[in-house]
Amino acid sequence: SGGSTSNQTCASRGRGSSETTWKVTSDVAAAEEWLSKRLKRLTKEEKMVTVEIAMGGRRINVRKAGGGVAHLHFDEVCGTPLGAGDYTAIASVFHTIGLSGVPRMTIERVDLMRRFITFIDVMYEHKVKVLAAAAEVPAKLFDRGSGRCKSQSDEAFAWDRAASRLSEMSTVEYVEAPWRPKSGAWLLEQAKVTEVIPEGVLRALWQRYDADHNGVLDESELEELLGDLNEMRRGHRNVPQEQLNGAWEMLTNRGQSGL
């Protein structure tokens, strides 16, 4: 049961994986400390800030983000009316998600489980790495209850599939697989919230294009951004050298090695 496991880490160690992606603990402070330390290493000590992800004319607030990594709470992800489109926007900005406070779920709050399954499916599709602090191992997170009606069986089947997917997401093969975000042109399209892109949205876009997460856009990263802009505005990704040079000079004023 959830109460009997006080402090446990687990991962699928197929083919030599030693990457721990899931911590089972009832100690909230210990969970946050474990997750924060892991995420801090992944951000290369970069300070985590608040960013906003534009989606369909509105904005999703991410309170802790840095270096392509986001630290989210289960309630932010599944306790609010977010859907697959919102999760896709998140997966297109962050290559790694740290998720805290994952509870055991019951048939009485099946809405939470369904959102969590959708979240898992979208992260899996985009090969986003997920680190989680939870009340139980994935296979035991959904309390099936004592009923045997068809709806409960369907929900249990859906969860078993999700738990299997979470297990795969802990393997070395998945952890080492390249991130597969949607194109930046799609992300830029979502940024059309207002005529002037808000600072929080700009921070999120910066994280999308700063591929090596060193806080600087180099020439290849700027070319990727310009290619996405061209795709969105003109239907092609070609970036002429004069466009790249012009953007570089305009943004740096002195043509420095990074923005």
Secondary structure, DSSP 8 states (H G I E B T S, - for coil): -GGG--EEEE---GGG-----EEEES-HHHHHHHHHHHHHHHTTT---EEEEEEETTEEEEEEEEETTEEEEEHHHHHSS---HHHHHHHHTT-SEEEEEEE--EEGGGHHHHHHHHHHHHHHHHTT-EEEEEESS-GGGSEE--S---HHHHHHHHHHHHHHHHHHHTTSHHHHTS------HHHHHHHTTTSSS--HHHHHHHHHHH-TT-SS---HHHHHHHHHHHHHHHHS-----HHHHHHHHHHHHSS--S--
